[in-house]
Amino acid sequence: MRFALKIMRQKDSATPSRFQTFAYEGSPEDSVAQALNELNSRDTLEDAEKNPADRIVWECSCLQRKCGACAMRINGLPRLACSTFLGELGGKNKPIVLEPLSKFPVVADLKVDRSIMFENMKRTKLWLEENASMDRREHENQYQSSRCLMCGCCLEVCPIFRPDGKFSGAASMVAASKLMDQAEYGEHRNEILEKYRQFYFEGCGKALSCRKICPLGLPLEDMLVRSNAAAVWHR
């Protein structure tokens, strides 16, 4: 089956962007990641009009929905290229549009710099300074929180998050939710609660668009309720 991949090309965040379309022959079961790998593996890469093209810059690691590196906008929605399949997206007469996430600086083409996510975790001091609680009642929440890929899809659709803003977004909330369970007592727990109120609770508009877009379907609403109960209502 023939597919058309319309890819946004950009050398870096300071240069103008443009779209370039490529033809791909494959199966509807092929993932977007497979198509990108096949295009870049060609001896000579040409676009759909037979013009020479540079290799497509994008990011991947596991290709098994475990790392989140291949997050990009696919037909306008943030998704993982490794778990999004061509048959869901379009065919010969309906191009599949690939663009970089818009909330982060573009490194090149579909690759972005998501370091702000880790800077936000440093700013909110999301790490343990004592032994973790082993209360079995909290294990399921801790497990769900630890599954977060830090892919940035939740931040892409968030109406509040800005890379230069104070609000740290759902990715930080997930990490904070885990630490609130793990840090049983002490000054560090109090600091986690205060940072959560300051950098998440006070900015969140409760749109919950993050819940709808998460590639893993994490129970973000439940985590939000638990975190608010601990940090704001002291339950």
N, C-alpha and C positions, 0 to 999 in steps of 0.2 A: 504494500500500500504506500502511496506517495503522500508525504507530509511537507508542508512549508513552514519553516521556522524563521520567524521575523525577530531578529535579535538586535537589541540596542547596542551600538558600538561606541566606545568612548575611551580615549587613551588614558585619561585621568580626570579628576573632578574639575580641573581648570579648563579643559577643552570642550568644545561643543559636541553634543551627542548626535547620532544619526542611526537610522534603522538599516539593516542589511538582511536580506532574505536568503535562506539556504534551502535547497531541496534535499529531502531525506527519504530513502526507500527503506521501509521496515514494517514491523508488525504493530498492530494496535496495543499489544502487550508490552512493547518496548517503553522504557522510561525516558523522560527528558534527559536524564544523565547519560543513558546509553546513546541517545542521538548526538549529544554534544561530544562524547568520547569518539564516536564514529567519525564525525565531521573533522575533528582535530587529528585523527589518525590517517587521514588521506595524504597521499604523497604530495599532492598539490590541492590546496583548498580554494575552491571557487564558489562564488555566490550563485544564485539561481539564474542570473543573466550571464554567467560564464566569466565574470570579472575576477581577477585574482584577489584573494582576501587573506588578511592576517589570521593567525590562529586565534580562536575564541578564548578569552581569558575568563575563567570561572574557577570556583573553588570546590573541592570535594575531598573526602578522606575515606570513610568506610563504605559508602554506597549502600548502606543497609539501615538507614534511618536511626543511626546511633549517635552521630556526631553533630548534625545540624549545619555542617559547613556549606552544603549546597543550596541553602535557602536563597530564593530569588522570587521576583514577581512573575507569575505565569498566568497569562491572560488576565492580568490586573490584580491577581490575588497572591499574597505571599505563601509559598509552598516549598516543599523540598523536592528538588529535581529527581532524587533517587526513588521517590515513592509517588510520583505523579506520572501517569501513563498516557501515551499519545492518543489512545482510543477514546479517552475521556474528554479530549480537548478540541479536536477538529480534524479535518482531512485536507484534501487537495485544494478545495475552494474556500477553506477557512483557515487562515494562517494561525499558527501558535505563536503568541507574542511573549518573548522573554526579555525581562528588564531587571536591572539591579534593584535591591531594596532602596527605597527613597529616603529613609531616615538616617542613613549613614553615608560618609564620604565614599565616593567611588575610587577604587584603586585602578581598575581598568575593566571595561565591558561589564560583565555580570558579577565581578568581585568587588566587595565593599570592605571597609575597615570598621569592624564592630567593637573596637577596643573600648569605646565608651561604656559598654556593658560591664566590663571588668573594672573600669575606673569607678563606676557607680557602686560596685560591690566593695571596693576599697573605701570609698567615701562613707558608706553606711556600716563599715566595719563588720562585714558578714563572715566572720570566722569564729571558731571556738577558742577559748582561752582556758578551758578546764575540761575534765573528762565529760564525755557525752552521757546523757541520761539513757538508761537501758530499759525504761518503762515500756513493757510490751503493749500497753494501750496506745502508745504513740507510734509504734513501728509502721503501721500502714501509711500514716500521713508522712512520716519521714521517707518511706520508700517512694511514694508518689512524688514528693518534692525532689528527690535525688534523680528522678528520670528526666528532668528538664534538660534540653539540649543546648540551651543558650543560643538558639538559632536566630532570634530576633524577629520572628514572625509576629509575635504578640505586640512588639513595639511598633512594627510597621502599620498595624491597623488601629493603634491606640490614638484617639483624638487629642489626648493631653500630652503624650510624650514628645519631647524635642531633645536632640542630642546636647544642646546648650542650656537646657532647662534644669530646674531643681527636681522635678518629679522623676523618679528612677524607673518606673514601669513595672510590669508584671513579673519580669524575670528576677528582679531583686526581691519582689514580694514572695516569690516561691522559695528563694534561698532563706529569707527571713523566717518564713513559716517553719522551715525545718529546724533552724537554730533556736527558735522559741521553744520547741519541744525538747531539743537536746540540752540547752543550757537551763538547768533546773533552778539555779539561784545565783546570787552574787552580783557584783557591780557590772560585770560584762552583760549579763542578761538585762539589767536595767538600761544599759546603754543601747542594746539591740532594740528594745521596746521604744526608747526615745527616738532613735534614728528612723525606725519604721514609721512612727507618727509624723516625723518631720519630713521625710523624703518620699513617703508613699501615701499614707492615709490622708494627709492634708491636701494632696493634689489629685487623688483618684476621683474621677467623675462617675464611677460605677457603671460605665457603659457596657462592660463585660464583652466587648468585641474580642478581647484576648481569648476568652473561653471558647468562642466559636471557631477561631482560626488555628488554635494550637494543633500542630501535626500529630501529637501523641494523645490528644484528647484529655489532657491533665484536668483534674477536678479543681480548676482555678477558683470557682465560686466558693467551694467548700474551704479551700485554703484561705481565701480572703476573709470569710466569716470567722474562722478560727483565729486568724492573726489579729483581726480587729477586736475580737473578744479578749484576747490576751493583752494587747498593747494599749487599747483605748478604754475598754470596759473592765479591765483587770479581773477577768474570769479565768 
